[in-house]
């Protein structure tokens, strides 16, 4: 095992020979602890522990937090409590509300809260809950208080092409009552809490948002009755009353209310959808990708003409989950009428289908009185909970076993070395076979959800993972060399299970119409068009394809500024609306946005003189390639450049610089920061590392417990790009290129030190070399700390609700200098805006680019993105002034703004791609082949310099073995010289 020796207080790494000479010793049972047990038990585990604890019926205790003396500083009077029937308390960030509840009988109780959301943020209000000073189970670390949303009518409903615009969401503020629920919604029943006889203290601590808190109700809700009991309890209807012959139709894309602003309508091309137009795009369905997360709910209003029993049908499409149904909870007037619709299955179908709610033999009948009623559908994931919990357990066990194996082998795979793992890990083969049996059993259980098919394709990963485990179990001693099948490859058992876990956490369903009817003979409209109808529609669309298409780059703009945008259509529609409403009236400049067909074809478009005037959403490496070929316009010539450029990170401007010009401005910006699980680090009494030295110091404790640190180099197989390697070079004061640009500088002592440390992390300190998906490992605690980017941030926000309050971000680890400064240099990447040299509208183009990148417009667009599409559609603007105002977590924004001060993109020179490639080759040679870093770098320098000189000759900087003219390599100092920072 590769380890460290203490020599005079300095931790000297053992040599490769020392490490390989060590003989492994049998691991004692429990030597590698499972980090999962450092945290509170899960809710499922606690329910099993409480199986003998009674649930007390017919109990209801209402407690007002305003009556407790400890909450006096938060009290809001009844007159200022928006119509509530008593005093309330204001519950805002970090506020701690305490209640003392006197319970006569010990048992399991559920907690319901009266609340009124105060803030306008798209982010939900949330906090954590403790009973008698302790978290009763892990899920109590995050309790949500959802907001309600409605679609805000638009002043102008159509875009310039006649297509229907997506309405914006606005928050509905009213008093609500909600039970404490599992934030992941794998448990759809309210959480139960064990309360002892006598005084129990309930503590609520706010972690985000602001609201008024009314009564807290301790009670047990009534059990949902069966359909047969429901029918017995409903009124008898006079048979002489004539049944309603009219079919009541509700358009699903027009809900009365929703509990998530991201649920939205979409336009689908199917002639039997309503509304529909062959030429225009009309909003006619609920977008299934916006209506798939557990707990998401839609509510419609039904106007019932007369008392009676009604049938309920939905026109739906569920073509995503192959052979696997998705489930919805159906509520009438806020109550599940009977048990059979609490978790109703909508089966897989390739075509639109009318589903009349029923048990297969006969449709259900719902009694509705005359007047208005509400119908709600909520995404229900409870059928997937046993599978999800088992997958999480298996992934943790696989991670624990992988660490045990690496401790035995010194983290060195050697195909020529034999191991006798069964001697050191008795029963390994039996354990692998048991896991495989468990997965096969889960496959059979889930298959019962759709007994009409032999195998459900959506969960085939269970079979594949089981097959991998059985293959390994045949020759368990080969496992050290087969970790790619076990835990460390994109096709490994662990990755297959992680991918499946993400898939079963999603439950998409498209909806077109809701039907309410009485007569059994009523025939619902056919959900799909017939052959001839489809043929006629196809013919019409074929001929329409020869006309101008909306947002198409092939449309020629006359007397309009043509802007190509490398973004999805919904984003472009939103941008065009802002331009038509604000920019054009203010400036008189007409602008036509087009969706960019392929940003890599911008060079070809310029060569054929079909380039746009402005391009947005362009990857940050493209402007340099266009500039060096004379296709991009120098932005330093424009009035206002010096003012606008101060809004951006200096280091982000480096790749746009060529010669004395700057040829683009950053539009969006990625960030690389430290992600850490606060809950796990607190349990381990560890702090998030600020420097690389602190990372190295925490590794032994993490690895002892079956965990590790994630470094982004492990994400990339084979080729390691600049964004993964340059932080080590720049933080150790190295450079990529010599001052004249004619050679690389990676052989300097500073660069060598950085590269050597970069490889030592994997050869000496045992960081994992292959991690296809950090998100999975972070979510389930096997890698509770690591460096990642904006994409991971979005993933965790969108798809890891159960740990939402347990993870945080911090600046990128760096190298501490003699003056105490920690240098955290890291690239950012992102997208840019640029102007083409071929434009006829030079000043107009600049005015548009200046307007679009201005602080007020960037803030407005960020807000519109989230209110229109949901909180996970975060606009990572490169404008630092705007970033401080976007609707993100304030704590996270401060970290990102701090890290943006340390952005440093690699300089661009002809042949820079060879430097990137050779640094990657050095890493591979040292880590995989055991080469000496100095030797590997010396070989890389020879190849790199030869290619740089060849490219310099191509662009006229070098000829006949001599430099014709120097190539100024842009740095942050260059940017500083050009712009006087305010």
N, C-alpha and C positions, 0 to 999 in steps of 0.2 A: 504494500500500500504506500503510495506517495504521501509523505508526511513532512513535518518540519522539525528541526532540531534547535534547541535553545542554546545559543552560543553567546555568552557574555551579554545576555539581554537582547541580542539580535536574533530574529528568526531566520536562519539560513535554510534555504530549500535543500532537501536531499537530492543527491545526484540520481540520474536515471539508473546507474548501476546499483547504487544503494537500495533504491526502491525495488528493483526487480530481484535483488538477492534475498529480500525478506520472504519468509515462509508464512503462508496464511495459517491462522489458528482457527479452530472451530468457533463459530459465533454462539454465544450463550443466548438462551431464550430471552427475548425481550431486550437484547442489547441495543437494537435499533428500535427506538420507540416510535409509535405512530403519532404524528403531530396532531392528528384529528382529536385525540383524547386530551389534548391540552385545553381545548375549548369546551364550552357547555355541550351537553348531549343535545341531539336534535329533538325536535318536537315529537317525531315518531317514537324515538327511544324513550322519551319521558312518558308518553301515553302508555307504552308497554309497562313501564315501571309503576304507573298509577292505575293499572288495570283493576285493582281492588278498591280504589278510592271511589266513593259514590258520587253520582251526579245528583245534586239536590234539585228536585222539581218544585215548581210553583213558588220560587223565591225571586224577589225583585227588590233590590236596595238601590236607591238613588242617592248619590253623594255629590254635593256641590263643592267644588274646590275653593269657591269664594268664602266658605265658612271656616276653612282651615287657617289658623293663625300664620302658618309658615308661608302662605301665599298672599299675604296682605299687600305686598308691593306690586302685585300684578292685577289687583281687582279693578274691574270696569263696572260702573254702575248700570242698573237696568235701563235707564234712560238712554245710555250710549251703546246698548248691546243689540241694536238692530231688531227690536221686537221680541227679544227673548223674555221669558216670564220670570226673570230674576237677575241678580248680579252674576257676572261671569269673570273669568280671568283672561288676561292677554298672555298668549303663549308664543313667544318669539325666540329667535336664535339664542341657544344656550340656556333659555329659561328652564328652571326646574320646578315642577308642580308636584306637590305631595298631598296625598289623601290618606286618611286613616279610616278603615272600614271595619266595623264590628260585625263579625260573622258568628251566628249562633251554632251552626253545624259545619264541621270541616267537610270539604268536598271540592269538586271541580266546578268552577264557575267561568262564565264568559263575560267580557267587558265590552260595553257599548258606550260611545262618546257622542255627546251633542257638540257640534262645532260649526264655526262660521269662518270661512277663509277671508282674510283681510287683504293680502298682497295680490298684485296682478301678475306675478311671475308665472311663467309656464311650468316651472319646477314644482313638484308636489311638496306639500308640507309633510314633514316626517320627524320621527324621533325614536327613542328607545324606551323600553318599559322594564321596570324592576319590581319584584315583589319582595318585601322585607329586606331590601338592600341587595338582592341578588338577581341575576338573570335566571329566570326559571328554565329556559332552554335557549338554544342558539337563535331561533327565529324571533325572539323577543328583542333582539338587538336592532330590529327595524320594524316600526309600525307606521303604516301609511295613512294619511288623511287626504283622500283624493278630492280633486276639484271637479266640478261639472262644467261642461262647455256646450255652447250652441254655435251654429253657423251664422256668422254675421252677414246680412245681405250686402251685396256690392252695389255701389252707385252705378257702375258700368259692368254688366254681366258678361259681355262678350269681348274677345280680343279683336285686333285689327283684321283677322282672317275669318271672323264669325264663329270661332270656337268658344265654347262655354268655359269661363274662368272658374277656378276653384275658389269657393268662398273661404273667408278667413274665420278662424275660431275665436270666440270671445268668452271669457269666463263668466259663469252664472254664479252670482253670490246670493246664497240663501242658507238658512240653518239646515243642517243634515245630521243624521245619526248613523254612525258606522261602527261595526264591531272591530275589535283588534283581529287582524287577519295575517296569515302568512304572506309576506310580500311577494313571494314567487308564485303564489296561488296554486301550488301543487296540492295544498290542503284548501278545499273550498268551503269547509265549515269554519265558523269562528274558532279562534284559538281558545283552549281551555286552560285555566290557571288554578293551581291548587292553593286554596286558602285554608288556614288553620282556624280553630275555634278561638274567638276573641278578636283583639285588634290586629289587623293586617295593614301594613303600609304599602301603598301603591305609589311609585315614583315615575313621573313622565319627564323626560329631558328632551328638549327640542334640538334637533340637529340642522333643520332647514325650514324656512318659511315663517309665516306669521298668521295666527288665527285667534279667535275667541273660543274658549273652552267653557261649555256649560256643564250640565250634570254628567257624571260618570255613573252608568247603570250596571250594577252587578246582578246578572240574571242568567237564566238558562232558557233559550228560546224553545218554543213548542216544536215537537217532532213533526216532520212533513208526513202527511198521511198518504196512503196508497190511492190509486185511481178509483178502486171500488169504493173505498170509504169516502172519497171526495164526492162521488156521485150520490151517495146516500145522504150526504150532509147538505146538498143543494136543493133549492125550492123545486116544487113540482110545477111544470108548465102546462097550462090548459091546452089540451090537444086540439081544441077547436080554433086556436089562434093560428092563422095562416103563416107558414114559413116565409121568411124573407127570400125573395127570388133574386134580388140584386146581389151581385158579387162585389164586396167591398175591397178595394185595391189601395194599398199603401206603397208608395215608392220607397224602397229601402234606402236609397241614397239621400233621402231627405229626413233624417231622424229629428225628433224633437230635441233630444239632448244626448250627450255622450260623456263618458268619464275620462276620456283621454283625447287631447286635442289632435293627436296624430291620426286618429281614425278619419278617413277622408273618402270622398267619392272619386271615381275614375271613369274614363271613357273606354268602352269596349266595342269592338267592331263585330256586331252580331245583329242582324236585322230584326230579330224578335225581342231584343232588349228595348226597354222604354225609358226615356225617349231615345229616338234614333234618327240619324240623318246620314245619308250616303256620303255627302260631301263634307259636312261639318263634324267636329268632335263634340259630342254632348256628354255631360256627366250622367251616367245611367246605372252604375253599379257601386257597391261598396268595395273599395280596393282590398283584395284579400291580404296583401302584404302589410296593410296598415291595421288589420283586424285579426291578429294572430297571437298576441301576448296574453298570458293568463290574467284574468281579472278585467280585461277590457270589456266595456259594456256599451250597448246602443239601446236607446229607448225611443219608441214611436208612440204616437197618439192615435187611438182608434175611436171613431165616433159611431157608436152602436145605435141603430134606429129603434130597436125594441128589445124587451126582455126575451131571453131564450138561450138555448144551447147552440154553440157555434163550433165549427171546425176551423182549424188554423193551418195554413199551408205557406211554405216559403219556396220561392224560386231561387235555387242556389247552384253554385258550381264549386266543386272541390276536386281539382285535378292535380294538386301538389303532392299530397300524401298518398303514395301509390298503394292502393288496397287497404289503407288504414283510415278509419273514420276519424273525424274531429268531433268535439263535443261542445255543446252549449247548454247553459242553464236558462230556462224559460221562466219568466216571471210575469204575472198579471197584477197590475196595481201594486207593484213592489213585493209581491209574495209568490213563492213557488206554489202553484195550486195543488200539485201532487207529486209524489216521489219520481214517477216515471219520466217527468220532464226536467228533473233537476240536473241530469247529465245525459242529455239526448244526443244520439249519434247521427251525424250527417256523413253518409258514406262517400267513398271515392267515386267520382263520375267524370268521364271525359267530356260529357255534354251537359248543358243546363238541364236541371231537373226540378220538377214540382214535387216537393216533399210535404205531404199532408201528415201532420203529427199523429202518430198512432203506434200500436204495438205489433203491426204486421198483419194482424187479422182484421182489425177494425180501427177506424180513426178515433182519436180522443175527442170528447165533447167538453167544451168549456162553457160554463154558465156565465153570461154577461148581462147585466142590467142595462136598461136604456141610458144612453149618455156617453160621456167621454171616459175612456180607460187608457191606461198605459200598458204597453207591451215591451218587455226588455229581454235582450239576449246577452249573456255574459260568457266569455271564453272560459271553459272549464277544463283544467289539466289534471284533475284528480285521478283519472284512469291511468295516466302515465306515471303517477307518483311512485308506485313500487319499483317500476323499472328504473326510473331516475335515481332513486336511492341506492339500488343495487349497483348501477353503473358507477356512481360516485364511490361507493365502497370498494369496488374492484379496481378502480383507477388508483385509489390510495394504496391498496395492497400491492399492486404492480409497482408503484413508485417505491414503496418500502423495500420490496424484494430486489429491485434494481440497485438500490443503494447498498444493500448487503452484498450483492455480487461484486459491485465496484470496490467495496472495501476489501474483499478477498483477493481481487485480481489487480489491485493498484490502478484501476481505471485504464488498463491497457489491453486492447484487443490484439491477440496474437494467434493467427490461424495455425501456427506451428507448435503451439503449446497446448498440452492437454490438462484439463482440470478434472478433479474428482469432487464435483459439487455435492454429491449425495453424502459424502463423508462429513462435510462441513455444514450442510443444510439438509439434514435427514427429512425424508418425506416430501422433498421438493416436487417430485413427479406426481405424487398423489394430490398435492395441493393444486398443481396446475390442472389436473384432471377434474378436481372438485369445482374449480372455477368454471371450467368448460361446461360441466354438467349444470351448474347454476344458470349459466347463460342460455343453454338449451332449454331449460325449464322456463325461463322468462320468455323465450321465443314462443313456446307453446301457450303460455298464459295470454300473451298479447294477441296471438293468433285467434284466440277465442272471441276477440272483438269483431272479427269478420270470418265466421266459420265457413262462408261460402267459397273461400279461396284456399288453396293448399298451403301457400306460404305468402306472407305479407312482405312485399318487396321493400317497403319503407324501413323495415327493421332487419334487413339482410345483414347489416354489420354485426348483429349478434352472432349469426352463424359463422361469419368470416372470422370474428375474434375467437370464437370457440374453436374453429379449425386451427387457427394459429397456435392456440394454447395446447391443443392435442398434439400437434406436430412437434412442438418443443418438448412436450412431456415424453415423447418416445426416446429422445436423447438429451436428457436434462443437463448432462455434463458439457454439452456444446453451447449452453445458453450464453456464456460470456461473449461468444463470437456471433451470437444471433439476437442481440438486443434490438436490431432493426426490425425483427418480427415481434418482439415482446413489448418494448416501451419507447424506442427512440427513432422510429421512422414514420413516414407518412402512411405506411400500410401496416404499422404495428398494431397489436391488439389494443394498446392504450389509446392510440390515435383513432382507431375505428370506433371505440366506445365513446371517446370524447366528441367525435363528430355526430354520432347518434344522439348523444345527450342534448346537443344543441338543436338537432332536428325535432326531437320529441317535445322540446320546450316551445315549439311554434305550432300554431293551430289555425292556419289560414282558411278563410271562408268568404267567397264572393256572394253577394246578395243583390238581386234585382227587384223583386216584388214580394209583398206579403198579402196573402189572400185570406179574407174572413167570409165564411159562407155557412148556410144552414142546410139547404136541400142536399140530400144524398146524390141526387141525379145531376147536380151542378157539375159541369165539365169545365175544368180550368183551361185557360188558353194554352195552346201548345207551346212548350218552352223553347223549341228549336224550329228553325225554318226548314221547309222541305227542300228536295233536290233542286227543283226548278227555281224556287225563290232564291236559293243560294247562288245558282248559276247566273240569274239575272243581276244580283248584287255584284257578283264578281266581274261581270261584263261592264257594269257601270263604273266600278272602281278602276277597271283597266283603262277605260278612256279618260277618266279623271286624272290618272297618273301622268298624262301628257300635259296637263295644265300646271300652273304654278302651285307648288305645295307650300303650306305654311312652314315658316322657319327653315326653309331649305336653302342651302348655300348655292344652289344652281339658279335661283331666282336673281335676276339682275336688278339692282336697285338704281332707280333714276332719281337724281337730285336728293339722294339720301345717303347718309353715312352708313357704310356696310361694315357690320361688326360680326365676326365669327366667334362663337362661344363654345368652348369644349366642355359642355355640361349637359345633363339630361334635360329633356323637354320641359318638365314642370319648373325647373329653375329658370330656364330661358323665358318662359311665359311670365313668370313673376318679375324678372328683370325688365322685359319689354313694357309691362304695365307701369312700372315705376318711371321708365324713360318717357313714355307717352304722357304720363300725368305730371311729371316734374321737369325733366330736362328740356324737352322740346318746347313747352310753353315759355320757359324762362330764357331760352337762348335762340329759339327759332330754327334750331338745327334738327332736322328729321333724322331718325336713326332706325335702321332695320337690323334686327338681330337674326342670325342664322345659326343653326346647330352645326358645329364643325364636323365634317365627315371623318377626318383622321388628321390629327395634328402632325403626324410624320409626313404628310403630303403638302405641308406649307411651303417647303422648298420647291416642290414641283409646281404648285400653284403660282409661286412667284416667277418661276422660269417661263410659264405660259402666259404671264401677265393677267392672271385671273385671281390674284391675291385680294384679300379684303383690305379695307382701310385700317382696321384695328382688329386685333385678336385678343381674346380673353381666355383664361383657363389653360394657358400654354405651359407645359412643363418647363422648369427653370433652366434646363440645359439647352433648349432649342433656340432662344434669342441669340446666344453666342454663335451657334452654327449659322444662323441667318446673317448676323452682323459681319462675320469674317468673310462672307460671300457678297456683301454689299446690299443685302435685301432688307435690313432693318434700319429704322431711323434713329439717329442720335437724339435722345430726349434732353440732353443738357442745353440744347440750343433754345429751349422754350422758356418764356417768362413764367416764373412760378415753380420751376423745377427745384430750386434750392429749398423752397419752403415745403413742398410736398414730400421731398425725400427724407426730411427729418422725422417723418412719422414712422419710418421703418427701421428695423435693425440694420446697423451698418454692415455686419457680416453677411446679411442676406443680399446685399447689392453686388457682392464680388463677382458672381457668375455672369452678371449682365454687363460687366465692364470689358471693353476692348479698346486698346489704344487710349485715346483721350475721351472716349465717349461712353455713354451708358445707354443701353438699347432696350431696356424693359424696366418695369416697376413690379415689385412683388404684390400679388393680389391676395393669395392665401399663403399660409405658412404652417408647416408641420412643426412638431416639437418632440424632442427626445428628453424624457424626464424619468425620474425614479418612481416606480410604483411599489407600494408596500402595503401589506396587510397589517393594519394597526392592531387588530385583535390578537394575531399570532405573535407579533413582536412584543406586545405587552406581556403576554403569557411567558415568553422566553426572557423577559427583562432585557430586551435588546432595543437599541435606537436605530432609526433609519440612517444608513451610512451617508456621511457628507463627503468623504474622500475615498479613494481607492484603498488606502491603508485600512480604513474602517471596514470596507467590504471584505478584505482579506481576514481581518480579525474576527468577523462574525461567521465566516464559513465553517469552522470546526463545529460550532454549536448547531448550525443549521444542518450540516451533513450528519451529525450524530443522530439527529431526529428524523432522518429520511427526507430532508428538504435540501434546497440548493438555491443559488443565486442565478438569475437569468441575465445573460449578456447577448445583445442582438446578433453577434456573429454566429450564434447557434441557429439562427433562423434561416440562414442562407446556405444552401447545399453547394459545395464546390466554389463558385465565384463569390467573393466577398466584396461588395461595393464600397465606394468611398464613405457613405453615411455610416458604415459599421467600423471602418478602420481609421479614418482621419481623427476622431476624437483622441485616440491614444498618441498620435503624432503631434497634434497641436497642443494638447495639455502638457506634454513633456517638452514644449518649446521647439519642436522640430518644424521643418517646412517640407513641402512637396517638391518645390522647384528652386533652382538657383536664381539669383537676382536678375540675371540676364535672360532667363527663360530657356536657355539652350540645353539644359541638362536637369536631371532630377537631383534632389538634395536628401533623399531618404537614407543615404549612407552617412549622414552627419551623426555625431555622438548622441545628440538629443533625440533625433528620429529613431536611431537604433535602440535607445533606452525605452522609448515608447512602444516600439514594435516588439521588443523582447518581453516587456510586461504583458502586452496583448496576448502573446503566445503562452507565457507562464500561467496565466489564468486557467488555461485548459490543460497544460501538461503537468503543472505542479499543484495547482489549487483545485483541480478536479471539477471545474465548471462543466456542465453538460455540453457536448459538442453538437448535438442535433436536437433542436426543440422546434418542431414544425408549428406549434401553436402555444405560445406563452399564455394566452388568455385562459385556456383550459387548466393549465397547471396552477396559475395564479388563483383562479376561481375556487379550486378545490384544495388549495393550501400546500401543494407539493413544491411550489416555488413562490413563497410568500413575498419575495422582494426581487426586483429586477428592473432593467431599463427598457422602456418601450415608448411608443409614439402615440400620436393623436388617434390612429385607428383603434389601438387597444383601449384608449380612453373611451371612445364611442361604444365599443363592444361591451365594456364593463357597465357603462351607463344604461345600455339598451337591453342587455341579455344576462345580467348577473344581479337580479334584484335582491337575492338573499344575502349578499355581502355589501349592499350599497353604502351602508354606514361604517363598514369595517375596513375600507381601503382608502388610501390617500396618495397624493403625489408629492414629490419633493424635487428640488433641482438635481440635475445630472451629477453624479459623483465626479470629483475632479482631483487635481493634484495640488496640494498645499505648497505655496512658495515661502521663501524666507521671511517675507513681510506679513505672513499670515493669510494672504489672499488665496482663495481656492479657485484655480482656473478650471472652468467647466466647458471649454470649447466643444461644441457639437454642431453638426450641420442641421438644417431645418427642412430644406426642400420646399415643396409647395408649387403654386401655380402663379403665372405672371400675366401682365397685360403689356402689349407692345403695339407700335405703329409701323406700317410697312412703308418702304421708300417709294413705292409706286403710287401712293395715294394722291388724289387730286385735291383732297381736303385736309391739308396739313394742320392748319390752326384749329379747324373744327374737330379733327381727331384728337388733338391735345386737350381741347376743352372737355371733350367727352371723357377721356381717360382721367383727367384731373377731377371731374365731377364724380365719376364712379368710385374712385379711390379716396374721396373725401371722407372725413370722419362722420358727418351726419348721415350720409347715404349708406356707408358700411354698417352703421349701427341699426338703421332702419331695416336694411336687408336682412341682417342677422335676426332681428326680432320677427320679421315676416316669415322667415324660413321656419322658425320654431313654432310660431302660432299657426302656420298653415299646415306644416308637415309633421310636427311633433318635436319634443324636446331633444330627441337624438339627432335631429338635423341641425347640428351646431356649425355655424359659419366661422371657420378658423381664419379670420381676417388677419392680414399681415400688418394692418394699420394699428400701431400700438395704442394710439389714443382711442380708437374705436373698441379695441379689445377690452379696455377697462370698463366699457359701458354695455357690453353684450350680456345676455341673460344666462351667464354661467355661474357656478358656485364662486363666491368671492374669494374663498380660500384657494381654490384651484387657479383662479385668474392671477392671483399674486405670484404663485409659483411659476406660471407660464411666462408672465411678464419678466420675472427675474431671469429665467432661463433665456429669454430672447435677447438679453444683454450679452449673452455668451454665444450667440449664433456666429458661426464662421463656416461659410461654404468653401469648398475647394476652388482654388483659382483655375481658370480655364486657359490652357495654352494648346497649340497644335500638338497632338500626340499625347494628351493627358490621359486618354483611355488606356495607354500602355502602362502608365504609372499605377492606375487603378488595378489593372490586371495583374501586374507583377507583385504588388503588395499582397494581393489575394494569394498568389502562388507561394510567396514567402510563408504566409500563415499555414497553408496546407503542407508545405515541405517540413516545417518545424513541428507542427502538431501531429501530423500523421506519419511522417518518415523519420522524425527525430533528428533532422538536420540541424547544424549549428546556425543560429540566426545571422551571424556576421557573414558566413559563407553564402547563405541563401540570398542575403541582401546584395552582396557584391555581384553575384551572378545576375540578379534582377537589374541592377544599375546598368550593366553593359547592354542588356537588351533594350532597356527603356531609353537610354541616351541615343542609341542608334535609330530608334523609331522617331523620337522627338526631332532629331536633325533631319530625318527624311521629310517629316511634315513641315518643318520650318523652311526647307528648300521649296516645297510645293507652294507655300504661301509667300515666298519672296523674302524671307528673312535670312537665308543662308544659301551659299553657293560656292562651289569649288573649294570646299574645305574651310571657308571663311564666313564669318558673320557679316552680312551686308548691313544690317541695322539691328539694334537691340530690340528685344521683345519685352516691353514692361509688364511684369507679372503683377496683376492687381491684388492689393491687400486691403485690410481695413485702413491702414495709413493712407492709401491712395484715396479712399472715399473721404477721409477726414480732410485731405488737402483740397478736394474739390468743393466741399460744402462746409461752411462755417456753422457748426451745430449750435442751436439755441439753448 
